[in-house]
Amino acid sequence: MKLIDTHAHVEEIRDIEAALSRARQNGVRAIVGVGSDFVSNQKILSLSTQHPNFILPALGLHPWRLDRENVENALSFIENNLGRCLAIGEVGLDFAIPTPREDQEKVLQKILAIASRGKKPVLLHARRAWGEVLEQLEIFGIEKAVFHWFSGPLDVLKRILDRGYFISATPAAGYSNRHRQALKEAPLRQILLETDAPEEYQGKVSEPKDLILSWQAVCELKGKKGEEVAATIWENSLEVFGLDPEKNYGDSDDLNPRPC
């Protein structure tokens, strides 16, 4: 079985080399490293060069990082390095923070314009702004998008799924009722796995090896065998990111996660 962590802040992980080794030992074949601002985007590209075909770079600008200087530098960096990245992310809207909605929306629109020109999938942060993010994706004609850690209303989820977009499961799928409900409603064919590492879950700092927890939760929620879930979500990941199914991602062919 093969798994891809489709959303991790790898540049923030302590002792990254040890964490990557543990991830490989638990069946993780690749990690999409998401950027949050100008500096983290630089680090993501550097790490992807050091670990080709294992760390796959996404460049982004998180709504929490919208100070004026960072916005200008980050947008220029993303546009200038569009050909080097797999996806655009982490980007989006967060209406639970004090940054004015209008400012967030203007930045997201600029980023989506870049993604649209480059025909890149988009990895989205949406908190209390799920419908607004979806509307922006539709305006800019974004073909592939992932709402990471979706815990929003089910009526918006239906619109997301009807549009052909994806949601991702984090380790919080083991205990968060709203996140679990969304994953129950979404078809397996529109679910990805992620850790959002080094995010904390119930007081424990995560790393990419904890993708196993996301996988096990989806197995439980769907009532399906681990092999079936892993195979379907592997195909989903290849589709979203346009990855070559013949390429040997990761460093070993004999790495298998623990069974559900």
C-alpha positions in Angstrom: 0.0 0.0 0.0 1.0 3.6 -0.8 0.0 6.8 0.8 0.7 10.5 0.1 0.5 13.2 2.8 -1.1 15.9 0.7 -0.7 18.8 3.2 2.3 19.2 5.6 4.3 22.2 6.7 7.6 20.3 6.4 9.8 23.4 6.8 8.4 23.7 10.4 9.1 20.1 11.4 11.9 19.6 13.9 14.6 17.1 12.9 13.1 16.8 9.4 15.4 14.0 8.3 14.4 11.7 11.1 10.7 12.6 10.5 11.0 11.7 6.8 12.6 8.4 7.7 9.7 7.5 10.0 7.2 8.5 7.4 8.8 6.2 4.8 8.7 3.4 7.3 5.0 3.9 7.7 4.1 3.7 4.0 4.3 7.4 3.1 5.6 7.6 -0.5 5.4 11.4 -0.9 4.6 14.5 1.0 3.2 17.7 -0.5 5.0 20.5 1.4 2.8 23.6 1.6 4.1 27.1 1.8 2.6 29.8 4.0 4.6 33.0 3.1 7.7 34.2 1.2 10.2 32.6 3.6 8.5 29.2 3.9 8.0 29.0 0.1 11.8 29.4 -0.3 12.4 26.6 2.3 9.8 24.3 0.7 11.5 24.6 -2.7 14.9 23.9 -1.1 13.6 20.8 0.7 12.0 19.5 -2.4 15.4 19.8 -4.2 17.1 17.9 -1.4 14.4 15.2 -1.5 13.2 14.9 -5.1 10.1 12.7 -5.7 9.5 12.7 -2.0 8.8 16.2 -0.9 6.6 17.8 -3.6 6.4 21.6 -3.4 3.3 23.7 -3.2 3.7 27.5 -2.9 1.2 29.6 -1.0 0.3 32.6 1.1 -1.7 31.7 4.2 -4.4 34.2 5.2 -2.7 34.6 8.6 0.4 36.0 6.9 -0.9 39.0 5.0 1.3 41.8 6.1 2.0 44.2 3.2 5.6 43.4 2.5 5.1 39.6 2.8 2.2 39.7 0.3 4.1 41.5 -2.4 7.2 39.2 -2.0 5.2 36.0 -1.7 3.1 36.7 -4.8 6.1 37.6 -6.9 7.9 34.5 -5.7 4.9 32.2 -6.5 4.5 33.6 -10.0 8.3 33.5 -10.7 8.5 29.8 -9.5 5.2 28.6 -10.9 6.9 26.0 -13.1 8.7 24.5 -10.1 5.7 23.8 -7.9 3.2 21.0 -8.0 0.3 23.1 -6.6 -0.7 26.5 -5.1 -1.2 26.3 -1.3 -1.8 26.9 1.4 -4.1 29.8 0.5 -7.7 30.8 1.3 -9.9 32.8 3.6 -10.3 32.9 7.4 -13.1 35.0 8.7 -12.3 34.1 12.3 -9.2 36.4 12.3 -9.2 40.2 12.5 -7.7 40.8 9.1 -10.4 42.5 7.0 -12.3 40.2 4.7 -11.8 42.6 1.8 -8.0 42.4 2.2 -8.1 38.6 2.4 -10.3 38.3 -0.7 -8.1 40.7 -2.8 -5.1 38.5 -2.0 -6.9 35.3 -2.7 -8.1 36.6 -6.0 -4.5 37.5 -7.1 -3.4 34.0 -6.1 -6.2 32.3 -7.9 -5.4 34.3 -11.0 -1.9 32.9 -10.9 -3.1 29.4 -10.3 -5.6 29.6 -13.2 -2.9 30.8 -15.6 -0.6 28.0 -14.5 -3.4 25.4 -14.4 -2.3 24.4 -10.9 -4.5 22.6 -8.3 -5.2 24.8 -5.2 -4.9 23.7 -1.5 -7.3 25.7 0.5 -7.7 27.0 4.1 -11.3 28.0 4.7 -12.6 28.8 8.2 -16.0 30.4 8.5 -15.6 31.2 4.8 -16.3 27.9 3.0 -18.9 29.3 0.7 -17.0 32.4 -0.1 -13.9 30.4 -1.0 -15.9 28.2 -3.3 -17.4 31.2 -5.1 -13.9 32.5 -5.8 -12.8 29.2 -7.2 -15.8 29.2 -9.5 -15.1 32.7 -10.6 -11.5 31.9 -11.6 -12.4 28.6 -13.2 -10.1 26.5 -10.9 -10.3 22.9 -12.1 -8.8 21.1 -9.2 -9.0 22.1 -5.5 -8.7 20.5 -2.1 -10.5 22.0 1.0 -8.0 20.9 3.6 -9.4 19.6 7.0 -13.0 20.5 5.9 -15.3 20.9 8.9 -17.9 23.2 7.4 -21.6 23.0 6.7 -22.9 20.0 4.8 -24.8 22.2 2.3 -21.5 23.9 1.2 -19.8 20.5 1.2 -22.4 19.3 -1.3 -21.6 22.2 -3.6 -17.9 21.5 -3.3 -18.4 17.9 -4.2 -20.8 18.6 -7.0 -18.1 20.9 -8.5 -15.7 17.9 -8.5 -13.4 19.3 -5.8 -11.9 17.2 -2.9 -11.7 17.4 0.9 -8.9 16.0 3.0 -8.8 13.9 6.2 -6.5 14.8 9.0 -5.8 12.9 12.2 -8.6 14.9 13.8 -10.9 12.6 11.8 -10.5 10.2 14.7 -12.4 12.5 17.1 -13.7 15.7 15.6 -17.5 15.4 15.0 -17.8 18.0 12.3 -14.7 16.7 10.5 -16.0 13.2 10.7 -19.4 14.1 9.5 -18.0 15.8 6.4 -15.9 12.7 5.6 -18.9 10.4 6.1 -20.8 12.5 3.5 -18.0 12.7 0.9 -17.5 9.8 -1.4 -14.2 8.0 -1.0 -13.4 9.0 -4.5 -13.2 12.7 -3.4 -11.1 12.3 -0.2 -7.4 12.8 0.3 -5.2 12.2 3.3 -3.0 14.7 5.2 -1.4 15.5 8.5 -1.0 19.3 8.4 2.2 18.5 10.4 3.4 19.8 12.8 -0.2 20.6 13.9 -1.1 19.3 17.3 -3.9 16.8 17.8 -5.1 16.3 21.3 -1.9 17.8 22.6 0.5 15.7 20.5 2.6 17.3 17.8 2.1 15.5 14.5 4.5 14.5 11.7 4.0 12.8 8.3 4.1 9.3 9.8 0.8 10.1 11.5 -0.9 9.9 8.1 -1.7 6.4 9.3 -4.1 8.0 11.8 -5.9 9.8 9.0 -6.1 6.6 6.9 -7.4 4.5 9.8 -10.1 7.0 10.5 -11.3 7.0 6.9 -11.3 3.2 7.0 -13.5 3.3 10.1 -15.8 5.9 8.8 -16.3 4.2 5.4 -16.4 0.7 6.8 -14.0 -0.5 4.2 -10.8 -2.5 4.2 -7.5 -0.6 4.5 -6.2 -1.8 1.2 -9.2 -0.5 -0.7 -9.1 2.8 1.0 -5.4 3.2 0.4 -5.6 2.3 -3.3 -8.5 4.6 -4.0 -7.0 7.6 -2.2 -3.6 6.9 -3.9 -5.5 7.2 -7.2 -7.2 10.4 -6.0 -3.9 11.9 -5.1 -2.4 11.1 -8.5 -5.4 12.7 -10.2 -5.5 15.9 -8.2 -1.8 16.6 -8.6 -1.2 15.2 -12.0 1.4 12.8 -10.8 2.9 10.1 -12.9 1.6 6.7 -11.8 4.7 5.0 -13.1 7.1 7.0 -11.1 8.6 5.4 -8.0 7.8 8.0 -5.3 9.7 7.6 -2.1 12.8 5.5 -1.5 11.6 2.0 -1.1 9.2 -0.5 -2.6 8.7 -2.5 0.5 7.2 0.0 2.9 3.7 -0.9 4.1 1.5 0.9 6.6 0.0 -1.0 9.5 -3.4 -2.6 8.6 -6.7 -0.9 9.6 
